[in-house]
Amino acid sequence: MQTEHFKQKLEEELKTLDTQIADNADAPHEEDASATEPDEVADKIEDLEEEQEENAGLRARRNDVKAALDKISRGAYGVCEVGGEPIEEDRLEADPAARTCTKHM
């Protein structure tokens, strides 16, 4: 297996995720006190919920990438967490942070 190749891909993705998370944290949040109509208020709430979901997804993906990098450092990378068999290389190419083989997806 090309562990170094996957390590590089994971490190690049981690940098990208860190940047996206930081950008979201630094982004100005639109606060419009003049939104008094029910539909305007509902739109603002929906926007905030979508932003929170996106941030949660970024943080979850970051955790997966960090876990994969940890596995590489421990020599445990590319092993299915369910069945213990090797994860297919094409699956790791598509998702270097994959935790399971295709059988256990």
All heavy atoms as an XYZ file, in Angstrom:
817
protein
N       0.848     -1.185      0.000
C       0.000      0.000      0.000
C       0.891      1.246      0.000
O       1.949      1.253      0.601
C      -0.901      0.006      1.227
C      -1.757      1.244      1.260
S      -2.827      1.433      2.686
C      -3.669     -0.092      2.737
N       0.406      2.281     -0.630
C       1.128      3.546     -0.760
C       0.792      4.462      0.415
O       0.199      5.518      0.248
C       0.756      4.225     -2.063
C       0.864      3.370     -3.296
C       0.219      4.070     -4.476
O      -0.081      5.241     -4.447
N      -0.005      3.331     -5.543
N       1.200      4.090      1.605
C       0.831      4.839      2.805
C       1.271      6.296      2.720
O       0.528      7.200      3.113
C       1.420      4.164      4.057
O       0.998      2.803      4.068
C       0.944      4.839      5.317
N       2.473      6.533      2.214
C       2.982      7.914      2.125
C       2.096      8.761      1.207
O       1.840      9.928      1.489
C       4.438      7.908      1.645
C       5.136      9.234      1.817
C       5.187      9.726      3.262
O       5.339      8.922      4.191
O       5.059     10.959      3.453
N       1.610      8.155      0.144
C       0.701      8.849     -0.786
C      -0.573      9.282     -0.045
O      -1.020     10.419     -0.165
C       0.367      7.911     -1.950
C      -0.798      8.342     -2.783
N      -0.746      9.418     -3.643
C      -2.059      7.846     -2.868
C      -1.922      9.557     -4.229
N      -2.733      8.611     -3.775
N      -1.146      8.362      0.720
C      -2.377      8.673      1.444
C      -2.119      9.669      2.574
O      -2.944     10.538      2.844
C      -3.034      7.395      1.966
C      -3.534      6.510      0.856
C      -3.002      5.239      0.672
C      -4.515      6.953     -0.018
C      -3.449      4.428     -0.361
C      -4.967      6.144     -1.058
C      -4.439      4.879     -1.227
N      -0.976      9.564      3.201
C      -0.619     10.528      4.255
C      -0.577     11.943      3.677
O      -1.112     12.879      4.273
C       0.736     10.163      4.869
C       1.168     11.112      5.962
C       2.503     10.703      6.553
C       2.922     11.682      7.633
N       4.257     11.349      8.174
N       0.024     12.091      2.513
C       0.103     13.400      1.872
C      -1.294     13.928      1.542
O      -1.605     15.090      1.781
C       0.960     13.324      0.612
C       1.136     14.657     -0.080
C       2.033     14.561     -1.306
O       2.530     13.488     -1.675
N       2.246     15.676     -1.960
N      -2.141     13.061      0.990
C      -3.511     13.484      0.665
C      -4.258     13.913      1.927
O      -4.974     14.923      1.921
C      -4.271     12.339     -0.028
C      -3.839     12.088     -1.450
C      -4.661     10.983     -2.075
C      -6.005     11.558     -2.458
N      -6.729     10.777     -3.456
N      -4.097     13.157      3.004
C      -4.780     13.484      4.261
C      -4.265     14.793      4.853
O      -5.047     15.615      5.337
C      -4.610     12.340      5.260
C      -5.400     11.075      4.935
C      -4.828      9.879      5.686
C      -6.878     11.272      5.264
N      -2.959     15.007      4.805
C      -2.390     16.253      5.330
C      -2.879     17.459      4.539
O      -3.176     18.507      5.114
C      -0.866     16.180      5.335
C      -0.327     15.255      6.410
C       1.162     15.002      6.326
O       1.774     15.246      5.255
O       1.732     14.544      7.339
N      -2.976     17.312      3.226
C      -3.500     18.399      2.388
C      -4.960     18.679      2.721
O      -5.375     19.837      2.826
C      -3.347     18.049      0.910
C      -1.922     18.072      0.415
C      -1.757     17.533     -0.996
O      -2.772     17.242     -1.672
O      -0.600     17.378     -1.422
N      -5.743     17.619      2.894
C      -7.148     17.807      3.237
C      -7.293     18.451      4.611
O      -8.145     19.316      4.816
C      -7.915     16.483      3.192
C      -9.393     16.672      3.460
C     -10.219     15.415      3.318
O      -9.684     14.339      2.973
O     -11.434     15.504      3.560
N      -6.442     18.065      5.547
C      -6.487     18.646      6.887
C      -6.231     20.147      6.836
O      -6.935     20.926      7.487
C      -5.478     17.956      7.803
C      -5.464     18.408      9.260
C      -6.812     18.158      9.922
C      -4.350     17.700     10.017
N      -5.260     20.569      6.043
C      -4.984     22.005      5.887
C      -6.202     22.725      5.313
O      -6.571     23.805      5.777
C      -3.775     22.230      4.980
C      -2.463     21.893      5.614
C      -1.322     22.113      4.638
C      -0.020     21.580      5.178
N       1.079     21.701      4.208
N      -6.814     22.128      4.310
C      -8.000     22.727      3.691
C      -9.138     22.838      4.698
O      -9.796     23.879      4.803
C      -8.451     21.897      2.480
O      -7.394     21.852      1.525
C      -9.704     22.476      1.837
N      -9.368     21.776      5.460
C     -10.432     21.789      6.471
C     -10.159     22.837      7.545
O     -11.067     23.570      7.950
C     -10.584     20.406      7.099
C     -11.184     19.333      6.204
C     -10.940     17.954      6.789
C     -12.667     19.586      5.987
N      -8.910     22.912      7.999
C      -8.560     23.913      9.014
C      -8.827     25.322      8.499
O      -9.351     26.174      9.226
C      -7.099     23.770      9.441
C      -6.862     22.588     10.359
O      -7.838     22.072     10.952
O      -5.689     22.170     10.496
N      -8.503     25.561      7.237
C      -8.751     26.869      6.631
C     -10.245     27.153      6.555
O     -10.702     28.251      6.902
C      -8.122     26.938      5.225
O      -6.714     26.741      5.349
C      -8.410     28.270      4.559
N     -11.025     26.176      6.109
C     -12.473     26.369      5.998
C     -13.105     26.620      7.367
O     -13.966     27.490      7.510
C     -13.126     25.156      5.343
C     -12.811     25.013      3.877
C     -13.357     23.720      3.290
O     -13.420     22.697      3.955
N     -13.736     23.784      2.020
N     -12.673     25.879      8.366
C     -13.218     26.048      9.709
C     -12.860     27.437     10.244
O     -13.708     28.130     10.812
C     -12.712     24.921     10.642
C     -13.364     23.596     10.244
C     -13.016     25.257     12.104
C     -12.742     22.364     10.874
N     -11.617     27.854     10.038
C     -11.188     29.177     10.491
C     -11.935     30.279      9.748
O     -12.357     31.270     10.357
C      -9.688     29.342     10.309
N     -12.110     30.102      8.442
C     -12.842     31.104      7.655
C     -14.278     31.241      8.138
O     -14.808     32.346      8.224
C     -12.823     30.749      6.165
C     -11.470     30.960      5.513
O     -10.579     31.562      6.160
O     -11.291     30.506      4.368
N     -14.907     30.120      8.444
C     -16.289     30.163      8.935
C     -16.366     30.849     10.289
O     -17.314     31.573     10.575
C     -16.882     28.765      9.022
C     -17.254     28.204      7.670
O     -17.204     28.891      6.661
N     -17.608     26.941      7.638
N     -15.366     30.621     11.121
C     -15.360     31.239     12.449
C     -15.138     32.746     12.345
O     -15.681     33.519     13.140
C     -14.280     30.616     13.317
N     -14.338     33.163     11.347
C     -14.010     34.578     11.186
C     -15.032     35.331     10.349
O     -15.022     36.561     10.324
C     -12.637     34.735     10.524
C     -11.519     34.247     11.420
O     -11.731     34.149     12.645
O     -10.425     33.951     10.890
N     -15.896     34.608      9.649
C     -16.857     35.244      8.748
C     -17.843     36.093      9.542
O     -18.341     35.668     10.589
C     -17.608     34.190      7.945
N     -18.104     37.279      9.044
C     -19.104     38.106      9.734
C     -20.481     37.478      9.590
O     -20.838     36.959      8.541
C     -19.032     39.438      8.988
C     -18.445     39.126      7.654
C     -17.584     37.912      7.856
N     -21.207     37.466     10.664
C     -22.558     36.913     10.642
C     -23.528     38.057     10.470
O     -23.477     39.034     11.185
C     -22.845     36.152     11.941
C     -21.884     35.036     12.155
N     -21.948     33.866     11.443
C     -20.825     34.907     12.987
C     -20.973     33.069     11.827
N     -20.280     33.680     12.760
N     -24.377     37.877      9.498
C     -25.357     38.907      9.201
C     -26.375     38.983     10.320
O     -27.075     38.023     10.604
C     -26.072     38.568      7.890
C     -25.892     39.608      6.824
C     -26.693     39.253      5.601
O     -27.911     39.499      5.592
O     -26.083     38.728      4.662
N     -26.406     40.099     10.947
C     -27.415     40.309     11.974
C     -28.248     41.496     11.532
O     -27.755     42.606     11.423
C     -26.772     40.569     13.328
C     -26.038     39.357     13.851
C     -25.504     39.570     15.243
O     -26.041     40.434     15.967
O     -24.545     38.878     15.593
N     -29.485     41.233     11.278
C     -30.380     42.263     10.784
C     -31.531     42.397     11.758
O     -32.469     41.620     11.747
C     -30.874     41.887      9.384
C     -31.713     42.975      8.753
O     -31.917     44.028      9.399
O     -32.180     42.770      7.625
N     -31.415     43.394     12.621
C     -32.447     43.617     13.627
C     -33.754     44.079     12.986
O     -34.803     44.028     13.625
C     -31.968     44.643     14.646
N     -33.681     44.493     11.729
C     -34.894     44.967     11.077
C     -35.739     43.820     10.528
O     -36.830     44.058     10.019
C     -34.550     45.953      9.946
O     -33.881     45.273      8.909
N     -35.249     42.607     10.638
C     -36.014     41.456     10.155
C     -37.125     41.174     11.152
O     -36.954     40.480     12.136
C     -35.108     40.249      9.998
N     -38.270     41.759     10.858
C     -39.393     41.618     11.786
C     -40.524     40.792     11.205
O     -41.346     40.286     11.949
C     -39.947     42.999     12.184
O     -40.293     43.702     10.990
C     -38.912     43.781     12.976
N     -40.543     40.676      9.912
C     -41.579     39.877      9.274
C     -41.290     38.408      9.547
O     -40.134     37.982      9.530
C     -41.622     40.138      7.767
C     -42.033     41.552      7.398
C     -43.443     41.884      7.856
O     -44.345     41.037      7.701
O     -43.629     42.992      8.393
N     -42.315     37.620      9.798
C     -42.101     36.206     10.109
C     -41.260     35.467      9.069
O     -40.413     34.652      9.425
C     -43.513     35.635     10.193
C     -44.358     36.803     10.570
C     -43.718     37.999      9.898
N     -41.472     35.760      7.791
C     -40.702     35.054      6.761
C     -39.240     35.488      6.766
O     -38.344     34.679      6.525
C     -41.326     35.224      5.375
C     -41.425     36.667      4.922
O     -41.535     37.554      5.783
O     -41.403     36.891      3.699
N     -38.963     36.751      7.095
C     -37.582     37.217      7.188
C     -36.867     36.553      8.364
O     -35.720     36.126      8.252
C     -37.524     38.733      7.350
C     -37.949     39.507      6.128
C     -38.007     41.004      6.387
O     -38.180     41.415      7.558
O     -37.886     41.763      5.413
N     -37.544     36.475      9.478
C     -36.979     35.841     10.668
C     -36.732     34.351     10.393
O     -35.673     33.811     10.724
C     -37.907     36.041     11.891
C     -37.406     35.232     13.073
C     -38.019     37.516     12.239
N     -37.687     33.708      9.747
C     -37.543     32.287      9.418
C     -36.355     32.066      8.486
O     -35.602     31.098      8.655
C     -38.820     31.754      8.786
N     -36.164     32.956      7.519
C     -35.020     32.851      6.607
C     -33.709     32.974      7.362
O     -32.749     32.227      7.111
C     -35.091     33.919      5.514
C     -36.158     33.644      4.468
O     -36.645     32.493      4.404
O     -36.501     34.575      3.716
N     -33.632     33.902      8.300
C     -32.420     34.093      9.100
C     -32.123     32.853      9.941
O     -30.984     32.416     10.039
C     -32.539     35.323     10.010
C     -32.695     36.624      9.284
C     -31.404     37.019      8.622
C     -31.603     38.329      7.901
N     -30.487     38.679      7.068
N     -33.146     32.293     10.529
C     -32.975     31.090     11.350
C     -32.521     29.929     10.474
O     -31.614     29.177     10.845
C     -34.276     30.752     12.103
C     -34.539     31.815     13.177
C     -34.210     29.361     12.710
C     -35.901     31.712     13.827
N     -33.110     29.792      9.301
C     -32.720     28.721      8.387
C     -31.268     28.866      7.962
O     -30.517     27.880      7.924
C     -33.634     28.731      7.164
C     -33.397     27.588      6.214
C     -34.374     27.582      5.056
O     -35.551     27.937      5.243
O     -33.937     27.207      3.960
N     -30.848     30.094      7.669
C     -29.457     30.344      7.283
C     -28.501     29.957      8.412
O     -27.465     29.336      8.185
C     -29.238     31.808      6.908
C     -29.909     32.195      5.598
O     -30.301     31.289      4.826
O     -30.043     33.414      5.345
N     -28.842     30.310      9.627
C     -28.015     29.989     10.780
C     -27.929     28.469     10.992
O     -26.851     27.928     11.256
C     -28.560     30.667     12.038
C     -27.787     30.436     13.324
C     -26.351     30.924     13.191
C     -28.478     31.129     14.487
N     -29.044     27.783     10.840
C     -29.051     26.325     10.993
C     -28.187     25.654      9.931
O     -27.447     24.710     10.222
C     -30.484     25.790     10.937
C     -31.294     26.117     12.170
C     -32.764     25.760     12.036
O     -33.231     25.506     10.901
O     -33.456     25.759     13.068
N     -28.260     26.147      8.696
C     -27.440     25.593      7.617
C     -25.957     25.808      7.904
O     -25.133     24.916      7.680
C     -27.823     26.218      6.277
C     -29.157     25.752      5.741
C     -29.588     26.482      4.488
O     -28.799     27.288      3.939
O     -30.723     26.252      4.049
N     -25.617     26.977      8.410
C     -24.229     27.285      8.746
C     -23.728     26.364      9.863
O     -22.616     25.838      9.804
C     -24.123     28.744      9.179
C     -22.729     29.207      9.507
C     -22.696     30.658      9.915
O     -23.217     31.501      9.158
O     -22.164     30.946     10.997
N     -24.553     26.120     10.854
C     -24.170     25.235     11.952
C     -23.981     23.801     11.459
O     -23.052     23.113     11.892
C     -25.210     25.291     13.073
C     -25.188     26.599     13.838
C     -26.323     26.711     14.843
O     -27.339     26.033     14.739
N     -26.155     27.592     15.815
N     -24.845     23.351     10.562
C     -24.719     22.008      9.998
C     -23.427     21.876      9.197
O     -22.727     20.867      9.293
C     -25.911     21.678      9.110
C     -27.187     21.388      9.872
C     -28.370     21.143      8.958
O     -28.171     20.717      7.793
O     -29.499     21.386      9.401
N     -23.117     22.894      8.411
C     -21.886     22.880      7.618
C     -20.667     22.815      8.545
O     -19.751     22.017      8.322
C     -21.791     24.120      6.727
C     -20.507     24.170      5.924
C     -20.354     25.436      5.103
O     -21.308     26.222      4.980
O     -19.240     25.641      4.597
N     -20.657     23.623      9.579
C     -19.532     23.628     10.518
C     -19.393     22.285     11.220
O     -18.283     21.790     11.405
C     -19.685     24.756     11.544
C     -19.460     26.116     10.928
O     -18.812     26.245      9.901
N     -20.011     27.140     11.554
N     -20.502     21.682     11.598
C     -20.455     20.370     12.248
C     -19.897     19.326     11.284
O     -19.099     18.467     11.687
C     -21.844     19.970     12.737
N     -20.285     19.397     10.026
C     -19.777     18.467      9.024
C     -18.278     18.632      8.804
O     -17.549     17.636      8.682
N     -17.812     19.872      8.771
C     -16.381     20.129      8.602
C     -15.589     19.587      9.791
O     -14.539     18.968      9.623
C     -16.107     21.625      8.437
C     -16.559     22.265      7.134
C     -16.427     23.792      7.212
C     -15.766     21.725      5.963
N     -16.103     19.804     10.991
C     -15.413     19.322     12.191
C     -15.404     17.789     12.247
O     -14.399     17.182     12.627
C     -16.039     19.910     13.452
C     -15.687     21.383     13.659
C     -16.104     21.892     15.027
N     -17.516     21.761     15.302
C     -18.463     22.621     14.917
N     -18.138     23.689     14.242
N     -19.724     22.408     15.229
N     -16.500     17.165     11.844
C     -16.563     15.700     11.825
C     -15.555     15.142     10.807
O     -14.850     14.162     11.096
C     -17.974     15.227     11.501
N     -15.503     15.739      9.639
C     -14.553     15.281      8.618
C     -13.127     15.483      9.110
O     -12.263     14.629      8.913
C     -14.788     16.023      7.292
C     -13.843     15.621      6.197
C     -13.965     14.170      5.832
N     -12.952     13.792      4.849
C     -12.798     12.588      4.383
N     -13.578     11.604      4.780
N     -11.862     12.324      3.509
N     -12.862     16.611      9.780
C     -11.529     16.872     10.325
C     -11.146     15.779     11.325
O     -10.016     15.294     11.333
C     -11.484     18.240     10.990
C     -10.100     18.630     11.481
C     -10.111     19.997     12.166
N      -8.778     20.427     12.475
C      -8.071     19.996     13.531
N      -8.602     19.114     14.361
N      -6.846     20.438     13.747
N     -12.084     15.375     12.158
C     -11.819     14.297     13.124
C     -11.480     12.988     12.411
O     -10.586     12.257     12.844
C     -13.010     14.103     14.061
C     -13.171     15.241     15.037
O     -12.238     16.003     15.301
N     -14.367     15.381     15.575
N     -12.194     12.686     11.323
C     -11.918     11.472     10.550
C     -10.517     11.514      9.937
O      -9.787     10.518      9.953
C     -12.953     11.276      9.443
C     -14.317     10.863      9.967
O     -14.404     10.431     11.134
O     -15.287     10.971      9.195
N     -10.143     12.669      9.399
C      -8.826     12.825      8.781
C      -7.735     12.690      9.837
O      -6.735     11.999      9.634
C      -8.730     14.175      8.021
C      -7.301     14.480      7.601
C      -9.653     14.157      6.808
N      -7.933     13.331     10.992
C      -6.946     13.227     12.080
C      -6.815     11.778     12.553
O      -5.710     11.312     12.834
C      -7.335     14.129     13.257
C      -7.346     15.611     12.970
C      -6.028     16.261     13.151
C      -5.642     16.250     14.613
N      -4.356     16.886     14.844
N      -7.925     11.052     12.633
C      -7.891      9.651     13.051
C      -7.107      8.813     12.039
O      -6.327      7.930     12.426
C      -9.306      9.107     13.216
N      -7.295      9.087     10.758
C      -6.570      8.349      9.725
C      -5.070      8.632      9.805
O      -4.246      7.718      9.679
C      -7.114      8.701      8.338
N      -4.709      9.887     10.032
C      -3.292     10.231     10.180
C      -2.690      9.552     11.414
O      -1.541      9.102     11.392
C      -3.112     11.749     10.255
C      -3.303     12.487      8.931
C      -3.428     13.989      9.160
C      -2.143     12.173      7.985
N      -3.473      9.460     12.481
C      -3.018      8.774     13.687
C      -2.774      7.290     13.399
O      -1.790      6.707     13.843
C      -4.027      8.954     14.815
C      -3.587      8.272     16.093
O      -2.490      8.599     16.600
O      -4.332      7.405     16.595
N      -3.682      6.692     12.612
C      -3.516      5.282     12.242
C      -2.243      5.073     11.430
O      -1.542      4.069     11.610
C      -4.724      4.787     11.449
C      -5.960      4.593     12.286
C      -7.093      4.119     11.407
C      -8.375      3.982     12.184
N      -9.473      3.526     11.326
N      -1.946      6.016     10.555
C      -0.713      5.915      9.764
C       0.491      5.928     10.702
O       1.397      5.103     10.573
C      -0.624      7.047      8.717
C      -1.642      6.804      7.592
C       0.795      7.146      8.146
C      -1.765      7.930      6.593
N       0.482      6.832     11.668
C       1.627      6.926     12.581
C       1.782      5.679     13.452
O       2.885      5.340     13.870
C       1.512      8.178     13.457
O       0.475      8.042     14.394
N       0.675      4.967     13.690
C       0.709      3.747     14.501
C       0.881      2.482     13.666
O       0.966      1.385     14.217
C      -0.572      3.612     15.328
C      -0.732      4.652     16.410
C      -1.967      4.427     17.273
N      -3.208      4.725     16.558
C      -4.155      3.831     16.274
N      -4.032      2.586     16.639
N      -5.247      4.186     15.624
N       0.884      2.643     12.337
C       1.012      1.485     11.462
C      -0.271      0.679     11.325
O      -0.237     -0.491     10.962
N      -1.402      1.311     11.622
C      -2.688      0.616     11.578
C      -3.596      1.132     10.462
O      -4.790      0.842     10.454
C      -3.395      0.773     12.926
N      -3.049      1.869      9.523
C      -3.851      2.493      8.463
C      -4.288      1.453      7.435
O      -3.563      0.522      7.116
C      -3.046      3.587      7.763
C      -3.785      4.287      6.667
C      -4.811      5.173      6.952
C      -3.472      4.061      5.335
C      -5.495      5.826      5.944
C      -4.146      4.709      4.318
C      -5.163      5.588      4.630
O      -5.836      6.229      3.624
N      -5.498      1.640      6.928
C      -5.994      0.802      5.840
C      -6.615     -0.502      6.292
O      -6.787     -1.413      5.490
N      -6.969     -0.577      7.576
C      -7.587     -1.784      8.119
C      -9.032     -1.467      8.497
O      -9.300     -0.484      9.199
C      -6.811     -2.300      9.351
C      -7.484     -3.519      9.948
C      -5.365     -2.597      8.981
N      -9.954     -2.285      8.029
C     -11.376     -2.093      8.299
C     -11.639     -2.155      9.802
O     -11.213     -3.092     10.481
C     -12.181     -3.167      7.579
S     -13.967     -3.073      7.867
N     -12.333     -1.168     10.326
C     -12.649     -1.127     11.751
C     -13.713     -2.146     12.148
O     -13.868     -2.444     13.327
C     -13.108      0.277     12.155
C     -12.015      1.309     12.106
C     -12.474      2.693     12.522
O     -13.680      2.888     12.835
O     -11.622      3.602     12.529
N     -14.439     -2.671     11.191
C     -15.486     -3.645     11.491
C     -14.947     -5.074     11.406
O     -15.052     -5.845     12.355
C     -16.708     -3.470     10.552
C     -17.743     -4.546     10.807
C     -17.315     -2.087     10.736
N     -14.365     -5.415     10.264
C     -13.958     -6.795     10.044
C     -12.471     -7.068     10.170
O     -12.052     -8.217     10.179
N     -11.668     -6.016     10.222
C     -10.231     -6.191     10.363
C      -9.491     -6.523      9.082
O      -8.273     -6.691      9.100
N     -10.203     -6.611      7.953
C      -9.550     -6.892      6.689
C      -9.018     -5.586      6.082
O      -9.417     -4.504      6.475
C     -10.488     -7.597      5.710
C     -11.747     -6.827      5.357
C     -12.931     -7.197      6.232
O     -12.882     -6.903      7.442
O     -13.899     -7.747      5.703
N      -8.111     -5.698      5.112
C      -7.578     -4.496      4.470
C      -8.678     -3.727      3.724
O      -9.565     -4.333      3.116
C      -6.543     -5.037      3.475
C      -6.236     -6.414      3.940
C      -7.474     -6.917      4.620
N      -8.603     -2.425      3.800
C      -9.520     -1.575      3.033
C      -8.958     -1.489      1.612
O      -7.756     -1.294      1.416
C      -9.631     -0.171      3.662
C     -10.188     -0.278      5.088
C     -10.498      0.739      2.795
C     -10.197      1.041      5.859
N      -9.823     -1.631      0.631
C      -9.414     -1.612     -0.767
C      -8.731     -0.286     -1.094
O      -9.170      0.776     -0.676
C     -10.628     -1.800     -1.687
C     -11.397     -3.091     -1.467
C     -12.457     -3.000     -0.364
O     -12.517     -1.990      0.351
O     -13.213     -3.967     -0.218
N      -7.652     -0.374     -1.887
C      -6.900      0.821     -2.228
C      -7.732      1.820     -3.024
O      -7.587      3.027     -2.839
C      -5.612      0.465     -2.985
C      -4.422      1.038     -2.259
C      -3.093      0.707     -2.878
O      -2.638     -0.426     -2.687
O      -2.524      1.603     -3.521
N      -8.614      1.330     -3.896
C      -9.451      2.259     -4.659
C     -10.425      2.998     -3.733
O     -10.758      4.152     -3.967
C     -10.169      1.579     -5.817
C     -11.094      0.447     -5.403
O     -10.903     -0.133     -4.309
O     -12.011      0.125     -6.188
N     -10.855      2.333     -2.673
C     -11.720      3.010     -1.685
C     -10.926      4.077     -0.952
O     -11.410      5.183     -0.733
C     -12.288      1.998     -0.691
C     -13.071      2.645      0.444
C     -14.178      1.754      0.944
N     -14.744      2.181      2.209
C     -15.500      3.257      2.393
N     -15.786      4.046      1.368
N     -15.991      3.548      3.579
N      -9.686      3.762     -0.568
C      -8.854      4.753      0.102
C      -8.488      5.899     -0.831
O      -8.351      7.039     -0.392
C      -7.588      4.093      0.659
C      -7.810      3.135      1.830
C      -6.521      2.398      2.164
C      -8.351      3.870      3.045
N      -8.356      5.598     -2.103
C      -8.070      6.665     -3.070
C      -9.252      7.627     -3.134
O      -9.069      8.835     -3.196
C      -7.782      6.061     -4.446
C      -7.176      7.013     -5.422
C      -5.811      7.540     -5.013
O      -4.933      6.755     -4.640
O      -5.628      8.770     -5.090
N     -10.458      7.083     -3.099
C     -11.662      7.919     -3.143
C     -11.870      8.649     -1.821
O     -12.335      9.796     -1.794
C     -12.883      7.063     -3.459
N     -11.544      7.984     -0.704
C     -11.692      8.573      0.626
C     -10.559      8.079      1.511
O     -10.678      7.025      2.142
C     -13.039      8.201      1.239
C     -13.231      8.780      2.636
O     -12.368      9.582      3.092
O     -14.229      8.439      3.281
N      -9.458      8.818      1.564
C      -8.307      8.374      2.343
C      -8.589      8.214      3.841
O      -7.830      7.564      4.541
C      -7.266      9.469      2.119
C      -7.730     10.251      0.962
C      -9.204     10.066      0.866
N      -9.675      8.775      4.319
C     -10.037      8.655      5.733
C     -11.052      7.541      5.978
O     -11.600      7.432      7.076
C     -10.581      9.988      6.250
N     -11.276      6.695      4.975
C     -12.253      5.612      5.115
C     -11.896      4.742      6.307
O     -10.739      4.401      6.527
C     -12.304      4.777      3.840
N     -12.913      4.372      7.070
C     -12.708      3.549      8.258
C     -13.056      2.084      8.018
O     -12.703      1.226      8.818
C     -13.569      4.077      9.404
C     -13.174      5.460      9.858
C     -14.136      5.963     10.936
N     -13.731      7.241     11.431
C     -13.125      7.432     12.601
N     -12.866      6.418     13.383
N     -12.782      8.641     12.984
N     -13.782      1.823      6.931
C     -14.226      0.461      6.661
C     -13.981      0.093      5.201
O     -13.866      0.967      4.345
C     -15.737      0.300      6.940
O     -16.457      1.190      6.080
C     -16.077      0.589      8.395
N     -13.952     -1.211      4.944
C     -13.881     -1.705      3.576
C     -15.262     -1.523      2.925
O     -16.231     -1.175      3.605
C     -13.468     -3.177      3.568
S     -14.649     -4.276      4.338
N     -15.334     -1.792      1.629
C     -16.627     -1.608      0.949
C     -17.678     -2.571      1.457
O     -18.866     -2.253      1.475
C     -16.457     -1.776     -0.583
O     -15.796     -3.005     -0.848
C     -15.661     -0.641     -1.173
N     -17.258     -3.742      1.895
C     -18.213     -4.727      2.435
C     -18.935     -4.198      3.678
O     -20.107     -4.494      3.889
C     -17.461     -6.020      2.776
C     -18.296     -7.107      3.406
C     -17.420     -8.313      3.726
C     -18.185     -9.329      4.539
N     -17.326    -10.439      4.939
N     -18.252     -3.415      4.476
C     -18.806     -2.920      5.732
C     -19.187     -1.441      5.717
O     -19.344     -0.831      6.774
C     -17.828     -3.198      6.875
C     -17.612     -4.643      7.139
N     -16.408     -5.273      6.893
C     -18.466     -5.608      7.582
C     -16.524     -6.543      7.201
N     -17.749     -6.781      7.603
N     -19.348     -0.886      4.541
C     -19.714      0.537      4.423
C     -21.054      0.812      5.068
O     -21.954      0.068      5.046
C     -19.792      0.968      2.967
C     -18.455      1.165      2.360
S     -18.460      1.571      0.596
C     -19.611      2.879      0.424
